Amino acid sequence: MSCEISWFAALCDDDYEFLGVSDPALQSSWEHCRDIALAAEAGGYDNLLLPSGYTLGIDAISFAAGIAPLLKRMQLLVAVRMGEMWPPQSARQLATLDQMLDGRLTVNIISSDLPGRPLESEARYRRTLEIMHVLRDLLDGKPVDFHGEFVDLTLDPPRLRPPGGCPPFYFGGRSEAAREVAAQAADVFLMWPDTIGGVEAVLDDLRARAARYGRELRFGYRAHVIVRATEAEARAAARRLVSRLDPETGERIRARSLDVSSAGNARQRELREIADDEGYAEPNLWTGIGRARSGAGAAIVGDPDQVLAKLRAYAGLGMEAFILSGYPNAAEGDLFARHVLPNLDHGPLLPRRGRSFTRVAEPSAPAG
């Protein structure tokens, strides 16, 4: 198994000891999220997702610019909402970040509504596809002559551009329109948690769609993780995490998202509905987090060997990147870094031209 292992910086007020119970010490701030990022680099993670919100937390682009000079090795996966900024200026921002990171920028393309400006789903994805095409050309140093529904632009590229070419575009979405965008314009298709069978079906579908456009996709999996010395301890930690959560609070938290009604969120609800009495949709896949979180709503729960086996099962289907998180974020990131990460052969999925990355070899000894 060879893969990219990323952690998550809780920029959007998504950090708890008890899910749904706000803790000022864990609220998003420069200091708190900086400490998460530095710990992730020290722990050996390959990349760090910086999520994008509006109502909650702090800005992903601004945070990326602040943390970039403090990082020496780790990549940043910066979430960018398509349409928030005119594409030429967005390209300049991303090129600047890439320069600050010495070529270690990756981009998480987000297609959700803009604050205060809702747009029907299929139109949102048409806008996203247009902007992705324009961004890629500008970041590759190509002139743009594009006349679409949302972008009407004839422009030469700016002087500042990534020497390694356009950063990789990570993109996810479960709807028909989202899958078509991924097939045409993404580099890495991201999935939220699902069963083994569910993952396999989606990957088969996306491979076929990409092939129709003469393209190939890589695949990534965004999930939470709870790892402890024994399975019993891990399951107990999962129960503790939701022990103070009431349904009304969970519903309010889910409703804060700009994409709460998406097809992806509908699938997360389905997983909770098919789960057993303890919230497990299948062995080691616990859906309790989705009771108080929009988006990725399930966790891989178990001892180090079980967590490792689950990741390998997904990798066997074609997953090459894992974006993980936990609660509290820094503490769970440290546990995974110490007990699972050393047993994975991992490194950047798509290293850029002109950059030298070191892949961490998998040891022969089993996890334990």
Secondary structure by P-SEA (a helix, b strand, c coil): cbbbbbbbcccccccccccccccccccccaaaaaaaaaaaaaacccbbbbcccccccccaaaaaaaacccccccccccccccccccaaaaaaaaaaaaaaacccccccccccccccccccaaaaaaaaaaaaaaaaaaaacccccccccccccccccccccccccccbbbbbbccaaaaaaaaccccbbbbccccaaaaaaaaaaaaaaaaaacbbbbbbbbbbbbbcccaaaaaaaaaaaaccccaaaaaaaaacccccccaaaaaaaaaaaacccccccccccccccccccccccccccccaaaaaaaaaaaaaacccbbbbcccaaaaaaaaaacccccccccccccccccbbbbbbbbbccccc
